[in-house]
Amino acid sequence: MKLFPNTLFSRSIIVMVSMIILSIVVGIFIYIYFITRPTAFSSAQAFSQHINSVHYALANMQPEKRDTYINGLVKKGFLVVNRDQNALPGRGPKHHYEHVFLDYYSEMLFDKKAEVRFQYDNLLYSEDPRYVWVRVNLGDSKIWLATPMAEFDADWGNNLIAVLVVVGVLTLLGAFLISRVVKKPLKQLTNAAEILGQGKAPEPIDEHGTDEFKTMARTFNKMSEDIQKLADDRNLMLAGISHDLRTPLARVRLALDMVDDKIDKSLYDGMVQDIEDIDKIVGQFLTFVRDGVDEPFTYEDVNKIVEHTASGFKLEGKHIELDLGAIEKSMIKPIAMNRLLMNLINNAWLYGKQDVEVATSMNGHSLFIEVKDRGDGIPEQDIERLKQPFSRLETSRSDTKGAGLGLAIVDRIVKWHHGKLDLFSRNGGGLHVRVTIPVMLQA
């Protein structure tokens, strides 16, 4: 059994209790050394000077004049006298302040061994008269002399502020320690989650700290491992299926071409179109599986890649309106960028009523690639979902056959370039896709 439970709650309690105890200890220390002792010293100094003066006068005065002198001080309220030599007025010291007072008072008195006694109910707010009695030896007699105590007055303001400041600092220190305990593992988790969100495999999180953080790290590492394994299995499955489909598709197309003059023309064209659609879907599978993250960055002109990609569509008789702005060359993955443009333009052509515009521009350190169509658009609530693999819109834009990988491929390529993919509804109808990529100029 552990002496201290290794949980965040127990750690927090231990830290806070420790800070409170430390604050109390420091507060007591401040009270003793900055309130009690200075006040006791001032009181002892004032009382000792008064009693020492009286003792000096009595010791050097003729005995017959002592009573007259003492009675005069009593009448003026400067002194209280008890002539009973066997009396024990008041009591001995029992409070901390009285012991501290005696430490100073005895050193300052005319007789360091003189007996001192106290008479009051409460040091701060006593309703009865308060006296400090001292036994004076006059040679032929011993008497008790008492000095009336003035109202106890200490400078609480500044000292209280000091105590509050110390407690506040210690509390902040405790909060800092707690936040430090919590912040480090959470920062590791955040960084790992960002890497995982980019489609990469993060390094395993250190499994240390409190039980809660160990469980969190262990669970996240297991989740990351399972996701990576699931992605690998999916990619392997897609690659295998796509590869296996290509061969029979080629055979079917070859057989169809061999008998094209023996079947109905419309039936032949429909079958050819179906084969081409299946081949495009298989091509999307292979493109999605083919991880281009290892493709090196090269110094390229994006406008030339846009023109090259658009020319392929033009050869198929598809008109693409280009609006290429003045941009600088940047470090990009050219093959991946070509795939991005092909997917965006192909989606716009299929779903956008054959009215597609592609524009490029540059603003500061950002490169913009925009593809616009005049289709039915995408509802705002479905935009993020459609960036996920195999997600399709259950509306008129999904009437065309597809695997739901186009935007997922685009989003992955954009993330490789540390960019951003935005989809907007276009004024007048249609979809406006904007890719924003930070410009990385050649050194």
N, C-alpha and C positions, 0 to 999 in steps of 0.2 A: 504493500500500500504506500502510495506517494505521500510525503509529508505535506506538499503543496500541490493541489490539483493543477494539471497543465492545461487550463482552459483560459480563454480570453477574459471571461468574467472574473475568475479568481485572480488572474494577473492584474486586471484593472483595480479590483478591490485592494489587493496588496499594495499597489502603487499609491492609490489614493489614501489608504489608511496610514501608510508610511509618511506621506507628505503631511497629513494632519498631525501625526505624532511629532514629526520634526518641527512643524509650525508651533505646536504647543511648547516644545522644549526651547525653541528659539525665543518664543514670547516670554517664557519664564526667565530666560537668561537676560532679555532686554529689561524686564521688570526689575530684576534684582540689581543689575549693574547700572541701569540708567534712570531708575525711579527710586527704589528703596535705599540704596547706598548713598547717593548724593543727598537725598532728603535727610537721612539719618545723620550724615556728616554735618550738614548745616545746623540741624537741631542740637547736636552734641556740642558744636562749637559755640552756639549762642548760650546754651545752658551752662557750660563749663566756665565761660568768661564771667557770667553773672555770679555763680557760686564761688569761683576763685577770688573775685573781687570782695565778696562778703567775708570769706574766710581770711583773706589778707588783712582786711580792716579789723576784724575781731581779734586776730592773733596779735596785732600790734596796738591794741587798744587796752586801756586799763579796765580790769574786770568790772568795776562799778559802773562803767559807762556802756557796757555791752548791752544791758537790757534796754536802755534808752534808745540805742542805735537800732537794735532789732525791732523794737516796738514801732519805731518810725517807719521802717521798711514794710512792716506788716500793714500799718495803717494806709500806706500808699499803694498796697496791692502788689508790691514787688517780691514779697516773701511770705511763706507760711511756716510756722514754727511749731514743733512738738517737743516740749522740754522733758518728757518722760523718757528717761534713759533706757528703760526696759521695754519701751513700746516697739512694735514692729508694724508701722503704718504700711498700708498698701500690700503689695505682694512682690515676689521675685519675678524675673523675666520668664515669659513662657511663649511669646510670639516671636516669629522670625525677625520682625522689625526691631523688637526690643533687644534681641541679642546683637543685631547689627549696630544699633544705637550704643550699646554698652561697649562694644569693641572700640569705638571712637571716643566715647565719653570718658572711659576709664583712663585712656592715654592722655587726655587733656586736663583731668582733674588735678587739684593740688596734692591729692593722695591717691595714687593709682590703685590702692587696695581698699579705698573707702567703700562702704556698703551702700548700694543703690537699690531703691525699690520704686515700683510704679503704682499709681493709684488712678484708675479710670476704668470705665466699663467697655468703652469702644474707642479705638484710636481715632477713627474718622468722625463719628457723629455722637459722641458721648454727651448726654444731657447734664450729668454731674460734673463738678470741677475736676480737672485733670492735673495731677502733680507728678513730678519726678523727685523723690525723696533722696537726700544724701545725709549720711551720719557724719557729723563734724565733731572732732575731738579738740576741745579747748584747753586741755590740760587738766583743769580742776573739775570739768564737767563735759558731758557729751549730750548733744542735742541733735534733733532731726530738722533739717532745713529743706523746704520744698520750693521748687520753682514752678509757678503756674505755666502750663503748656498753652501756647497760642493755638488757634484753630489750625488743624492739620491742612497744609496747602501744598500740593505738588503740581508741577507743570505736566498735566496729563496730556494736553493737546498734541505737542510735537512727538511725545513718546508713543501715544496711541497711533499717530500717523505712521511712525516707524514700524510699529507692530503690524499694522494693516499692510504696509508696503511689503514687509518680509513675508507675511502669509500669502499675499497676492503673488509675489514672485515664486514662492514654493509651489503654489497651486498651478501657475503657468508651467513651471518646470514639470510637474506631474502630468499635466495635459500634454506637454511636448513629448514626454517619454512614452505615454500611451499612444499618441499619434504616430510616433516613430515605430512602435511595435506593430501597428496596424498598417502603416503606409507602405513599408518595404514589400511585404508579400503581395499587397493589392497592386502595387506598381508592376511587379513581375507578372501578375495575372493579367493586368491590362495590356502590357506589351505583348505577351504571348497570345492574347485574344485578338489583338490587331493583326499580328502575323498570320494567325489562323484564318481571320476574316479575309486576308488577301490571297487565300488559297495555298499558302505555304505551310510547311510543317515546322512549328516552333520547337525550340529546345525544351526539354522537360523542365518544369519548374522545380526548384529545390524544395524538398519535402522536410522542412524544419519549422520550428516555432511552436506555437500552441497547438493543442489537439485539433481545434477548428481549422487552423491554417494548413496543418498536415493533411487533414481530410479533404479540404478544398483543393490543395495542390495535387493530391493523389487522384481525386476525381477528375480534375481537368486534364491531367496527363493521360489518364485512361480514355477520356473522351477524345482527346486529340489523336491518340493512337488508333482508336476505333474509326474516327472519321477518315484518317489517312488510309487505313486498311480498306474501308468501304470505298473510298475514291479509287484506290488501286484496283480493287476487285471490279468496280464498275467500268473503269477504263479498259481493263483486260477483257471483260465481257463484250463491251462495245467494239473493241478492236477485233476480237475474234468473230463476232457476228458480222461486222461490216466486211471483213476480209472474206468470210465464207459466202456472203451474198454477192460479192462482185463477180465471182466466176460464173455462177448460174445465170446471173443477169446478162452477162456477155453472151452466154450460149443461147439464151432466149432471144436476144436481139439478133444474133446471127441467124438463128433458125427463122425468125420472122422476116428477115431480109430475103431469105432464100425462097419464101413462099409468098412474097408480097403481091405477085401477079395473080395469085390463086384465091385471095380473100378480098372482101369488100374494102374499098379505099378508106371509108370512115372508120371501120373497125380497125384497120391497120394503123391509121393515125392515132386512134385512141390508145391502142396497145403500146405504140412507140412513146406516147406522152406518159403513160403510166410507168414504163420502164425508166424514162428520164427522171420522172419525179422520185422514184425509188432510188435511183442512182444519186440524185442530189441529197436525199436524206442520208444515204450511206456516206456520202462525202462529208456531210455535216458531222456525222458520228466520228469519222476519222480526224476531221479538223479539231473537234473538241478534245478527242483523246490525245492527239499529237501535241504534247506540251512544248510550246515554243519559248518557255521562260529562259532556256539556255541559249537562245539565239543572241549573238552579240549585238551591241549597239553600234551603229555606223552613222557617219555624217551624211545625211541625205536631204534632198529637197522634197518636201511633202507634196508640193504642187505637181511634180513630175509623177509621183506615185498615183495621185488622183487622176491625172490625165491618162496614165497607162491603164488604170483600172476601168475608167469610163470608156476607153477605146474598145475594150473587150465587149462591153454591152452594146456599143454602137455597131460592132461587126454583126451582132445578132439582130440589128434593126431597131434597137431601143435607144431613143433619144434621151440624153442626160444633159440638162442645162448646167453649165459650169460658171462659177463666179469666183475666180482665183485671185486672191489679194496678194499684195507684196509682202512676202514672208521671208525670213532668214532660214538657212539650213540649220538643222538640229540633229542631235544624236537620238536616233530612234531604231527600232527593230523593223527593217523594211518589209520582210516577209509577213510578219505579224500585222503591220499596218495595211498591207495589201488585203489580207484576210478581213480586217476590220471594215475596210471600205467596201469590199465585195458583199459582205453580209448586210451592211446598212443599205447599200444601193439596191441589192436584190430584194430585201424586205420592202423598201419603199416602192420598187417597181411592181412587186406582186400585190401589195396591199394599198397602194396609193393612186390607183386609177391612171397609171402610166404618165404621171406628171411629176418628175423628180428634178430637184435642184440640189447641187452640191456646191458649197462655198467654203473658202478658207480665208482666214484673217489672222492677224497677230496684234496683241495689245500688251505692251510691256514685256514680261517674261512668260506670257501664256500664248500657246498656239491653239486656234479654234478650227475645228472641222465640223461643218453643219450640213446635214442632209434633211431635206424637206420634201413632203409629199402632200397630196390633196385627197387622202383617203378619209376614213371615218375616225381616225385618231384613236387614242387609248385613254380610258378613264384614269384619272389621277390615282385612285386607290389601287389600281392594278400595275402601276409602273414598276415599283420595286419588286413585286412578285415575278414579273416577266423577265427580270434580269437573272432569275434562277434557272438552272438547266431543266429542260423538258416542261417548262411552263408555257401555256398557250392561252390566248384570250378567247373566251367563249362568246364571240360576237362575229360580226361580218368580216372582221380582219382575219379571222381564223378559218375562213371558208377554204382557203388554199391549203394544200397538203404541206406539212412540215413537221419537224421533230421538236420544235420549240427550243432550239439551241442557238439561234442567230444572235439574240441580244446577250445570251450568256457568254458566247465566244467574244463578242465585242467588249462586254464588261470586263472579262478576264484580261484582254489585251490592254485596255485602258489602265487597269490596275498595275500591269507590268510597267507601264510608263509613268506611274504615280500620278495619274490624271483623274478626271471625273467625267462620268456619263450622265447627261441630263436629258429628259424627255419632256416636251411641252406640247400643249394643244396649240395648233397654228391658227392665227387669225384667218377667218374665212373657211376654216375646216382643214383637217389633215393633221399630220404629226411633224413635229420639229425636233430632230435629234441633234444634240450639240456635244461634241467631245472636246474637253479642255485638257491640254497636255502642257506641263511646264517645259519651257524651252531649255534644252541643255546644249549650249553652244560648245563648239570644239575648242579645246584649250590652245 
